[in-house]
Amino acid sequence: MLNQPDQIAQLRERFIIELRATFTNREPRGLYAPIDYVLDLGGKRIRPVVALLAARMFGDDDLSKSMPVALAVEVFHNFTLLHDDIMDDSPIRRGQATVHEKWDVNTGILSGDLMLIQAYQHLCEVPNKSTLPALLFTFNRVAIGVCEGQQYDVDFEVRDDVTIDEYLKMIELKTAVLLGGALEMGALSAGASQDDADHLYAFGRLTGLAFQLQDDLLDTFGDSASTGKLQGNDIIRNKKTFLFLKAIELLGPEGREELNRLFSDSPADPTDKVVRVTELMASVGIPQEVARLRDAFQAEAYAHLEAAGGSAEVKVVLRALAEGLLQRIS
Protein backbone atom coordinates (compact mmCIF):
# COMPACT_ATOMS: atom_id res chain seq x y z
CA MET A 1 0.00 0.00 0.00
CA LEU A 2 1.24 3.50 -0.83
CA ASN A 3 2.09 5.79 2.08
CA GLN A 4 0.02 8.92 2.58
CA PRO A 5 2.27 11.38 0.69
CA ASP A 6 2.48 8.96 -2.23
CA GLN A 7 -1.30 8.53 -2.30
CA ILE A 8 -1.74 12.31 -2.37
CA ALA A 9 0.89 12.69 -5.11
CA GLN A 10 -0.76 9.93 -7.12
CA LEU A 11 -4.17 11.60 -6.89
CA ARG A 12 -2.64 14.94 -7.88
CA GLU A 13 -1.01 13.44 -10.97
CA ARG A 14 -4.22 11.63 -11.92
CA PHE A 15 -6.12 14.90 -11.63
CA ILE A 16 -3.58 16.88 -13.69
CA ILE A 17 -3.92 14.35 -16.51
CA GLU A 18 -7.71 14.79 -16.44
CA LEU A 19 -7.37 18.57 -16.29
CA ARG A 20 -5.02 18.78 -19.27
CA ALA A 21 -7.38 16.56 -21.24
CA THR A 22 -9.90 19.42 -21.04
CA PHE A 23 -7.55 21.80 -22.86
CA THR A 24 -8.76 22.49 -26.38
CA ASN A 25 -7.73 24.18 -29.59
CA ARG A 26 -11.11 25.84 -29.87
CA GLU A 27 -11.46 29.21 -31.50
CA PRO A 28 -11.15 32.04 -30.87
CA ARG A 29 -7.74 31.33 -29.41
CA GLY A 30 -7.72 34.74 -27.76
CA LEU A 31 -10.47 33.43 -25.48
CA TYR A 32 -9.39 29.81 -24.89
CA ALA A 33 -5.57 30.06 -24.86
CA PRO A 34 -5.49 32.17 -21.68
CA ILE A 35 -7.65 29.57 -19.89
CA ASP A 36 -5.30 26.72 -20.82
CA TYR A 37 -2.37 28.94 -19.79
CA VAL A 38 -3.66 29.79 -16.32
CA LEU A 39 -4.80 26.23 -15.60
CA ASP A 40 -1.35 24.93 -16.58
CA LEU A 41 0.60 27.30 -14.32
CA GLY A 42 0.72 24.73 -11.54
CA GLY A 43 -0.17 25.07 -7.89
CA LYS A 44 -0.65 22.48 -5.18
CA ARG A 45 -4.05 21.31 -6.54
CA ILE A 46 -5.16 20.83 -2.92
CA ARG A 47 -8.85 21.51 -3.53
CA PRO A 48 -9.39 18.92 -6.28
CA VAL A 49 -7.33 16.37 -4.36
CA VAL A 50 -9.43 16.73 -1.20
CA ALA A 51 -12.61 16.50 -3.29
CA LEU A 52 -11.40 13.18 -4.70
CA LEU A 53 -10.38 11.94 -1.26
CA ALA A 54 -13.77 12.87 0.22
CA ALA A 55 -15.49 10.87 -2.52
CA ARG A 56 -13.16 7.94 -1.98
CA MET A 57 -14.20 7.96 1.70
CA PHE A 58 -17.67 6.98 0.52
CA GLY A 59 -16.82 4.36 -2.06
CA ASP A 60 -15.84 6.24 -5.22
CA ASP A 61 -12.72 4.14 -5.64
CA ASP A 62 -12.29 4.77 -9.36
CA LEU A 63 -13.08 8.51 -8.93
CA SER A 64 -15.56 8.49 -11.80
CA LYS A 65 -18.28 10.09 -9.67
CA SER A 66 -16.10 12.86 -8.27
CA MET A 67 -13.69 13.85 -11.06
CA PRO A 68 -16.19 16.36 -12.52
CA VAL A 69 -16.43 17.96 -9.07
CA ALA A 70 -12.63 18.15 -8.79
CA LEU A 71 -12.42 19.81 -12.21
CA ALA A 72 -15.18 22.27 -11.34
CA VAL A 73 -13.49 23.25 -8.08
CA GLU A 74 -10.08 23.78 -9.67
CA VAL A 75 -11.42 25.76 -12.64
CA PHE A 76 -13.46 27.96 -10.30
CA HIS A 77 -10.45 28.51 -8.01
CA ASN A 78 -8.28 29.60 -10.93
CA PHE A 79 -11.06 31.84 -12.22
CA THR A 80 -11.01 33.69 -8.89
CA LEU A 81 -7.20 34.00 -9.06
CA LEU A 82 -7.36 35.37 -12.59
CA HIS A 83 -9.84 38.08 -11.61
CA ASP A 84 -8.04 38.77 -8.31
CA ASP A 85 -4.85 39.42 -10.28
CA ILE A 86 -6.69 42.00 -12.36
CA MET A 87 -8.14 43.68 -9.27
CA ASP A 88 -4.71 43.75 -7.57
CA ASP A 89 -2.84 44.58 -10.80
CA SER A 90 -0.49 41.68 -10.02
CA PRO A 91 2.15 41.10 -12.71
CA ILE A 92 3.23 37.60 -11.60
CA ARG A 93 1.37 34.42 -10.65
CA ARG A 94 3.34 31.28 -9.76
CA GLY A 95 6.48 32.75 -11.29
CA GLN A 96 4.85 33.54 -14.64
CA ALA A 97 3.16 36.58 -16.15
CA THR A 98 -0.49 36.94 -15.17
CA VAL A 99 -3.11 36.67 -17.89
CA HIS A 100 -3.86 40.39 -18.05
CA GLU A 101 -0.12 41.10 -18.38
CA LYS A 102 0.51 38.43 -21.03
CA TRP A 103 -2.63 39.41 -22.98
CA ASP A 104 -4.66 42.36 -21.67
CA VAL A 105 -7.29 43.23 -19.06
CA ASN A 106 -10.27 42.70 -21.36
CA THR A 107 -9.01 39.22 -22.26
CA GLY A 108 -8.54 38.42 -18.59
CA ILE A 109 -12.09 39.47 -17.76
CA LEU A 110 -13.70 37.56 -20.63
CA SER A 111 -11.61 34.39 -20.26
CA GLY A 112 -12.30 34.46 -16.52
CA ASP A 113 -16.01 34.74 -17.17
CA LEU A 114 -15.86 31.67 -19.39
CA MET A 115 -13.94 29.76 -16.71
CA LEU A 116 -16.80 30.33 -14.28
CA ILE A 117 -19.22 28.93 -16.88
CA GLN A 118 -16.89 25.99 -17.50
CA ALA A 119 -16.83 25.22 -13.78
CA TYR A 120 -20.61 24.81 -13.83
CA GLN A 121 -20.31 22.76 -17.01
CA HIS A 122 -17.92 20.34 -15.32
CA LEU A 123 -20.20 20.08 -12.30
CA CYS A 124 -23.15 19.18 -14.51
CA GLU A 125 -21.16 16.23 -15.89
CA VAL A 126 -21.39 14.22 -12.65
CA PRO A 127 -22.70 10.76 -13.62
CA ASN A 128 -25.13 10.51 -10.70
CA LYS A 129 -27.59 13.25 -11.67
CA SER A 130 -29.57 12.78 -8.46
CA THR A 131 -26.69 14.46 -6.61
CA LEU A 132 -26.66 17.51 -8.90
CA PRO A 133 -29.18 19.72 -7.02
CA ALA A 134 -27.23 19.38 -3.76
CA LEU A 135 -23.94 19.96 -5.59
CA LEU A 136 -25.22 23.11 -7.28
CA PHE A 137 -26.64 24.41 -4.02
CA THR A 138 -23.28 23.92 -2.30
CA PHE A 139 -21.29 25.32 -5.20
CA ASN A 140 -23.43 28.46 -5.33
CA ARG A 141 -23.17 28.98 -1.57
CA VAL A 142 -19.40 28.66 -1.67
CA ALA A 143 -18.98 30.84 -4.77
CA ILE A 144 -21.02 33.65 -3.20
CA GLY A 145 -18.93 33.36 -0.04
CA VAL A 146 -15.67 33.68 -1.99
CA CYS A 147 -16.93 36.84 -3.70
CA GLU A 148 -18.06 38.29 -0.36
CA GLY A 149 -14.64 37.53 1.12
CA GLN A 150 -12.89 39.30 -1.74
CA GLN A 151 -15.05 42.39 -1.23
CA TYR A 152 -14.34 42.41 2.50
CA ASP A 153 -10.62 42.22 1.69
CA VAL A 154 -10.95 45.24 -0.61
CA ASP A 155 -13.00 47.17 1.96
CA PHE A 156 -10.50 46.46 4.75
CA GLU A 157 -7.68 48.12 2.80
CA VAL A 158 -9.21 51.54 3.49
CA ARG A 159 -10.62 50.91 6.96
CA ASP A 160 -8.84 51.61 10.24
CA ASP A 161 -11.42 49.92 12.45
CA VAL A 162 -11.27 46.29 11.28
CA THR A 163 -11.83 43.87 14.17
CA ILE A 164 -10.25 40.47 14.66
CA ASP A 165 -13.64 38.80 14.19
CA GLU A 166 -14.11 40.65 10.89
CA TYR A 167 -10.65 39.61 9.69
CA LEU A 168 -11.30 35.97 10.55
CA LYS A 169 -14.63 36.15 8.72
CA MET A 170 -12.89 37.58 5.67
CA ILE A 171 -10.25 34.82 5.47
CA GLU A 172 -12.93 32.22 6.13
CA LEU A 173 -14.89 33.40 3.12
CA LYS A 174 -11.98 34.22 0.82
CA THR A 175 -9.86 31.14 1.53
CA ALA A 176 -11.45 28.53 3.78
CA VAL A 177 -14.96 27.99 2.41
CA LEU A 178 -13.72 26.72 -0.96
CA LEU A 179 -11.55 24.09 0.73
CA GLY A 180 -14.57 23.05 2.79
CA GLY A 181 -16.83 23.15 -0.23
CA ALA A 182 -14.50 20.89 -2.21
CA LEU A 183 -14.72 18.26 0.53
CA GLU A 184 -18.48 18.63 0.88
CA MET A 185 -19.11 18.31 -2.85
CA GLY A 186 -16.71 15.40 -3.22
CA ALA A 187 -18.57 13.51 -0.51
CA LEU A 188 -22.00 14.37 -1.94
CA SER A 189 -21.00 13.21 -5.42
CA ALA A 190 -20.25 9.76 -3.98
CA GLY A 191 -23.62 9.53 -2.24
CA ALA A 192 -22.65 10.60 1.30
CA SER A 193 -25.36 11.92 3.59
CA GLN A 194 -25.63 15.67 4.06
CA ASP A 195 -24.65 15.20 7.70
CA ASP A 196 -21.39 13.50 6.76
CA ALA A 197 -20.76 16.07 4.03
CA ASP A 198 -21.35 18.87 6.56
CA HIS A 199 -18.69 17.41 8.86
CA LEU A 200 -16.22 17.34 5.98
CA TYR A 201 -17.11 20.91 5.05
CA ALA A 202 -16.36 21.98 8.63
CA PHE A 203 -13.09 20.05 8.56
CA GLY A 204 -12.04 21.89 5.40
CA ARG A 205 -13.24 25.31 6.54
CA LEU A 206 -11.42 25.10 9.87
CA THR A 207 -8.28 23.69 8.23
CA GLY A 208 -8.39 26.60 5.78
CA LEU A 209 -8.58 29.08 8.65
CA ALA A 210 -5.65 27.39 10.40
CA PHE A 211 -3.66 27.38 7.14
CA GLN A 212 -4.21 31.09 6.51
CA LEU A 213 -3.14 31.98 10.06
CA GLN A 214 -0.01 29.87 9.59
CA ASP A 215 0.63 31.61 6.27
CA ASP A 216 0.30 35.03 7.93
CA LEU A 217 2.63 33.93 10.70
CA LEU A 218 5.29 32.68 8.28
CA ASP A 219 5.09 35.89 6.25
CA THR A 220 6.33 37.86 9.26
CA PHE A 221 8.28 35.37 11.35
CA GLY A 222 9.29 32.73 8.81
CA ASP A 223 12.71 32.31 7.25
CA SER A 224 12.79 33.67 3.70
CA ALA A 225 15.32 31.03 2.68
CA SER A 226 12.86 28.32 3.74
CA THR A 227 9.54 29.88 2.72
CA GLY A 228 10.75 31.24 -0.61
CA LYS A 229 8.91 34.46 0.14
CA LEU A 230 10.07 37.93 1.09
CA GLN A 231 9.99 38.09 4.88
CA GLY A 232 7.70 40.81 6.16
CA ASN A 233 5.85 41.32 2.88
CA ASP A 234 2.56 41.92 4.72
CA ILE A 235 4.33 44.55 6.86
CA ILE A 236 5.82 46.23 3.79
CA ARG A 237 2.35 46.37 2.20
CA ASN A 238 0.77 47.63 5.46
CA LYS A 239 -1.56 44.64 5.39
CA LYS A 240 -3.54 44.41 8.61
CA THR A 241 -3.56 40.69 9.26
CA PHE A 242 -4.46 38.92 12.49
CA LEU A 243 -0.90 39.59 13.69
CA PHE A 244 -1.33 43.37 13.40
CA LEU A 245 -4.83 43.39 14.89
CA LYS A 246 -3.84 41.22 17.85
CA ALA A 247 -0.74 43.35 18.47
CA ILE A 248 -2.89 46.50 18.52
CA GLU A 249 -5.11 44.81 21.09
CA LEU A 250 -2.23 43.74 23.35
CA LEU A 251 0.24 46.62 23.09
CA GLY A 252 0.18 49.54 25.50
CA PRO A 253 -0.69 53.06 24.30
CA GLU A 254 2.85 53.95 23.19
CA GLY A 255 3.42 50.70 21.35
CA ARG A 256 -0.01 50.92 19.72
CA GLU A 257 0.72 54.43 18.51
CA GLU A 258 4.11 53.40 17.12
CA LEU A 259 2.68 50.37 15.31
CA ASN A 260 -0.08 52.47 13.74
CA ARG A 261 2.49 55.04 12.65
CA LEU A 262 4.71 52.36 11.10
CA PHE A 263 1.72 50.96 9.19
CA SER A 264 0.91 54.38 7.76
CA ASP A 265 4.37 54.70 6.18
CA SER A 266 5.91 53.12 3.06
CA PRO A 267 9.65 53.86 3.13
CA ALA A 268 11.81 53.21 0.08
CA ASP A 269 13.91 50.84 2.16
CA PRO A 270 11.53 48.94 4.48
CA THR A 271 14.22 46.96 6.31
CA ASP A 272 14.12 48.98 9.54
CA LYS A 273 10.34 49.06 9.48
CA VAL A 274 10.08 45.27 9.20
CA VAL A 275 12.57 44.78 12.02
CA ARG A 276 10.78 47.20 14.36
CA VAL A 277 7.28 45.87 13.64
CA THR A 278 8.51 42.33 14.21
CA GLU A 279 10.05 43.41 17.53
CA LEU A 280 6.81 45.04 18.64
CA MET A 281 4.79 41.97 17.73
CA ALA A 282 7.21 39.60 19.42
CA SER A 283 7.17 41.72 22.59
CA VAL A 284 3.52 40.85 23.19
CA GLY A 285 3.77 37.20 22.14
CA ILE A 286 2.09 37.43 18.76
CA PRO A 287 3.67 34.21 17.36
CA GLN A 288 2.31 32.32 20.35
CA GLU A 289 -1.12 33.95 19.99
CA VAL A 290 -1.30 32.96 16.33
CA ALA A 291 -0.16 29.41 17.07
CA ARG A 292 -2.74 29.07 19.86
CA LEU A 293 -5.64 30.08 17.60
CA ARG A 294 -4.30 28.05 14.66
CA ASP A 295 -4.07 24.93 16.80
CA ALA A 296 -7.55 25.48 18.23
CA PHE A 297 -9.03 25.67 14.73
CA GLN A 298 -7.17 22.55 13.65
CA ALA A 299 -8.19 20.54 16.72
CA GLU A 300 -11.82 21.40 15.98
CA ALA A 301 -11.26 20.44 12.34
CA TYR A 302 -9.96 16.99 13.30
CA ALA A 303 -12.97 16.45 15.57
CA HIS A 304 -15.27 17.02 12.58
CA LEU A 305 -13.19 14.67 10.44
CA GLU A 306 -13.54 11.93 13.04
CA ALA A 307 -17.30 12.57 13.37
CA ALA A 308 -17.85 11.95 9.66
CA GLY A 309 -18.66 8.46 8.43
CA GLY A 310 -16.80 6.74 5.65
CA SER A 311 -13.42 5.08 5.29
CA ALA A 312 -11.08 5.38 8.27
CA GLU A 313 -8.11 4.79 5.95
CA VAL A 314 -8.98 7.84 3.84
CA LYS A 315 -9.44 9.93 6.98
CA VAL A 316 -5.81 9.18 7.83
CA VAL A 317 -4.75 10.50 4.42
CA LEU A 318 -6.85 13.65 4.83
CA ARG A 319 -5.36 14.27 8.25
CA ALA A 320 -1.84 13.81 6.85
CA LEU A 321 -2.62 16.28 4.08
CA ALA A 322 -3.85 18.87 6.60
CA GLU A 323 -0.78 18.35 8.78
CA GLY A 324 1.44 18.78 5.74
CA LEU A 325 -0.19 22.11 4.93
CA LEU A 326 0.32 23.42 8.45
CA GLN A 327 3.79 22.03 9.06
CA ARG A 328 5.25 22.66 5.65
CA ILE A 329 7.72 25.28 6.96
CA SER A 330 8.10 26.59 10.49
C-alpha positions in Angstrom: 0.0 0.0 0.0 1.2 3.5 -0.8 2.1 5.8 2.1 0.0 8.9 2.6 2.3 11.4 0.7 2.5 9.0 -2.2 -1.3 8.5 -2.3 -1.7 12.3 -2.4 0.9 12.7 -5.1 -0.8 9.9 -7.1 -4.2 11.6 -6.9 -2.6 14.9 -7.9 -1.0 13.4 -11.0 -4.2 11.6 -11.9 -6.1 14.9 -11.6 -3.6 16.9 -13.7 -3.9 14.3 -16.5 -7.7 14.8 -16.4 -7.4 18.6 -16.3 -5.0 18.8 -19.3 -7.4 16.6 -21.2 -9.9 19.4 -21.0 -7.5 21.8 -22.9 -8.8 22.5 -26.4 -7.7 24.2 -29.6 -11.1 25.8 -29.9 -11.5 29.2 -31.5 -11.2 32.0 -30.9 -7.7 31.3 -29.4 -7.7 34.7 -27.8 -10.5 33.4 -25.5 -9.4 29.8 -24.9 -5.6 30.1 -24.9 -5.5 32.2 -21.7 -7.7 29.6 -19.9 -5.3 26.7 -20.8 -2.4 28.9 -19.8 -3.7 29.8 -16.3 -4.8 26.2 -15.6 -1.4 24.9 -16.6 0.6 27.3 -14.3 0.7 24.7 -11.5 -0.2 25.1 -7.9 -0.6 22.5 -5.2 -4.1 21.3 -6.5 -5.2 20.8 -2.9 -8.9 21.5 -3.5 -9.4 18.9 -6.3 -7.3 16.4 -4.4 -9.4 16.7 -1.2 -12.6 16.5 -3.3 -11.4 13.2 -4.7 -10.4 11.9 -1.3 -13.8 12.9 0.2 -15.5 10.9 -2.5 -13.2 7.9 -2.0 -14.2 8.0 1.7 -17.7 7.0 0.5 -16.8 4.4 -2.1 -15.8 6.2 -5.2 -12.7 4.1 -5.6 -12.3 4.8 -9.4 -13.1 8.5 -8.9 -15.6 8.5 -11.8 -18.3 10.1 -9.7 -16.1 12.9 -8.3 -13.7 13.9 -11.1 -16.2 16.4 -12.5 -16.4 18.0 -9.1 -12.6 18.2 -8.8 -12.4 19.8 -12.2 -15.2 22.3 -11.3 -13.5 23.3 -8.1 -10.1 23.8 -9.7 -11.4 25.8 -12.6 -13.5 28.0 -10.3 -10.5 28.5 -8.0 -8.3 29.6 -10.9 -11.1 31.8 -12.2 -11.0 33.7 -8.9 -7.2 34.0 -9.1 -7.4 35.4 -12.6 -9.8 38.1 -11.6 -8.0 38.8 -8.3 -4.8 39.4 -10.3 -6.7 42.0 -12.4 -8.1 43.7 -9.3 -4.7 43.7 -7.6 -2.8 44.6 -10.8 -0.5 41.7 -10.0 2.1 41.1 -12.7 3.2 37.6 -11.6 1.4 34.4 -10.6 3.3 31.3 -9.8 6.5 32.7 -11.3 4.8 33.5 -14.6 3.2 36.6 -16.1 -0.5 36.9 -15.2 -3.1 36.7 -17.9 -3.9 40.4 -18.0 -0.1 41.1 -18.4 0.5 38.4 -21.0 -2.6 39.4 -23.0 -4.7 42.4 -21.7 -7.3 43.2 -19.1 -10.3 42.7 -21.4 -9.0 39.2 -22.3 -8.5 38.4 -18.6 -12.1 39.5 -17.8 -13.7 37.6 -20.6 -11.6 34.4 -20.3 -12.3 34.5 -16.5 -16.0 34.7 -17.2 -15.9 31.7 -19.4 -13.9 29.8 -16.7 -16.8 30.3 -14.3 -19.2 28.9 -16.9 -16.9 26.0 -17.5 -16.8 25.2 -13.8 -20.6 24.8 -13.8 -20.3 22.8 -17.0 -17.9 20.3 -15.3 -20.2 20.1 -12.3 -23.2 19.2 -14.5 -21.2 16.2 -15.9 -21.4 14.2 -12.7 -22.7 10.8 -13.6 -25.1 10.5 -10.7 -27.6 13.3 -11.7 -29.6 12.8 -8.5 -26.7 14.5 -6.6 -26.7 17.5 -8.9 -29.2 19.7 -7.0 -27.2 19.4 -3.8 -23.9 20.0 -5.6 -25.2 23.1 -7.3 -26.6 24.4 -4.0 -23.3 23.9 -2.3 -21.3 25.3 -5.2 -23.4 28.5 -5.3 -23.2 29.0 -1.6 -19.4 28.7 -1.7 -19.0 30.8 -4.8 -21.0 33.6 -3.2 -18.9 33.4 0.0 -15.7 33.7 -2.0 -16.9 36.8 -3.7 -18.1 38.3 -0.4 -14.6 37.5 1.1 -12.9 39.3 -1.7 -15.0 42.4 -1.2 -14.3 42.4 2.5 -10.6 42.2 1.7 -10.9 45.2 -0.6 -13.0 47.2 2.0 -10.5 46.5 4.7 -7.7 48.1 2.8 -9.2 51.5 3.5 -10.6 50.9 7.0 -8.8 51.6 10.2 -11.4 49.9 12.4 -11.3 46.3 11.3 -11.8 43.9 14.2 -10.3 40.5 14.7 -13.6 38.8 14.2 -14.1 40.7 10.9 -10.7 39.6 9.7 -11.3 36.0 10.5 -14.6 36.1 8.7 -12.9 37.6 5.7 -10.3 34.8 5.5 -12.9 32.2 6.1 -14.9 33.4 3.1 -12.0 34.2 0.8 -9.9 31.1 1.5 -11.4 28.5 3.8 -15.0 28.0 2.4 -13.7 26.7 -1.0 -11.6 24.1 0.7 -14.6 23.0 2.8 -16.8 23.1 -0.2 -14.5 20.9 -2.2 -14.7 18.3 0.5 -18.5 18.6 0.9 -19.1 18.3 -2.9 -16.7 15.4 -3.2 -18.6 13.5 -0.5 -22.0 14.4 -1.9 -21.0 13.2 -5.4 -20.3 9.8 -4.0 -23.6 9.5 -2.2 -22.6 10.6 1.3 -25.4 11.9 3.6 -25.6 15.7 4.1 -24.7 15.2 7.7 -21.4 13.5 6.8 -20.8 16.1 4.0 -21.3 18.9 6.6 -18.7 17.4 8.9 -16.2 17.3 6.0 -17.1 20.9 5.1 -16.4 22.0 8.6 -13.1 20.1 8.6 -12.0 21.9 5.4 -13.2 25.3 6.5 -11.4 25.1 9.9 -8.3 23.7 8.2 -8.4 26.6 5.8 -8.6 29.1 8.7 -5.6 27.4 10.4 -3.7 27.4 7.1 -4.2 31.1 6.5 -3.1 32.0 10.1 0.0 29.9 9.6 0.6 31.6 6.3 0.3 35.0 7.9 2.6 33.9 10.7 5.3 32.7 8.3 5.1 35.9 6.3 6.3 37.9 9.3 8.3 35.4 11.4 9.3 32.7 8.8 12.7 32.3 7.3 12.8 33.7 3.7 15.3 31.0 2.7 12.9 28.3 3.7 9.5 29.9 2.7 10.8 31.2 -0.6 8.9 34.5 0.1 10.1 37.9 1.1 10.0 38.1 4.9 7.7 40.8 6.2 5.9 41.3 2.9 2.6 41.9 4.7 4.3 44.5 6.9 5.8 46.2 3.8 2.3 46.4 2.2 0.8 47.6 5.5 -1.6 44.6 5.4 -3.5 44.4 8.6 -3.6 40.7 9.3 -4.5 38.9 12.5 -0.9 39.6 13.7 -1.3 43.4 13.4 -4.8 43.4 14.9 -3.8 41.2 17.8 -0.7 43.3 18.5 -2.9 46.5 18.5 -5.1 44.8 21.1 -2.2 43.7 23.4 0.2 46.6 23.1 0.2 49.5 25.5 -0.7 53.1 24.3 2.8 53.9 23.2 3.4 50.7 21.4 0.0 50.9 19.7 0.7 54.4 18.5 4.1 53.4 17.1 2.7 50.4 15.3 -0.1 52.5 13.7 2.5 55.0 12.6 4.7 52.4 11.1 1.7 51.0 9.2 0.9 54.4 7.8 4.4 54.7 6.2 5.9 53.1 3.1 9.7 53.9 3.1 11.8 53.2 0.1 13.9 50.8 2.2 11.5 48.9 4.5 14.2 47.0 6.3 14.1 49.0 9.5 10.3 49.1 9.5 10.1 45.3 9.2 12.6 44.8 12.0 10.8 47.2 14.4 7.3 45.9 13.6 8.5 42.3 14.2 10.0 43.4 17.5 6.8 45.0 18.6 4.8 42.0 17.7 7.2 39.6 19.4 7.2 41.7 22.6 3.5 40.8 23.2 3.8 37.2 22.1 2.1 37.4 18.8 3.7 34.2 17.4 2.3 32.3 20.4 -1.1 34.0 20.0 -1.3 33.0 16.3 -0.2 29.4 17.1 -2.7 29.1 19.9 -5.6 30.1 17.6 -4.3 28.1 14.7 -4.1 24.9 16.8 -7.5 25.5 18.2 -9.0 25.7 14.7 -7.2 22.5 13.6 -8.2 20.5 16.7 -11.8 21.4 16.0 -11.3 20.4 12.3 -10.0 17.0 13.3 -13.0 16.5 15.6 -15.3 17.0 12.6 -13.2 14.7 10.4 -13.5 11.9 13.0 -17.3 12.6 13.4 -17.8 11.9 9.7 -18.7 8.5 8.4 -16.8 6.7 5.6 -13.4 5.1 5.3 -11.1 5.4 8.3 -8.1 4.8 6.0 -9.0 7.8 3.8 -9.4 9.9 7.0 -5.8 9.2 7.8 -4.7 10.5 4.4 -6.8 13.7 4.8 -5.4 14.3 8.2 -1.8 13.8 6.8 -2.6 16.3 4.1 -3.8 18.9 6.6 -0.8 18.4 8.8 1.4 18.8 5.7 -0.2 22.1 4.9 0.3 23.4 8.5 3.8 22.0 9.1 5.3 22.7 5.6 7.7 25.3 7.0 8.1 26.6 10.5 
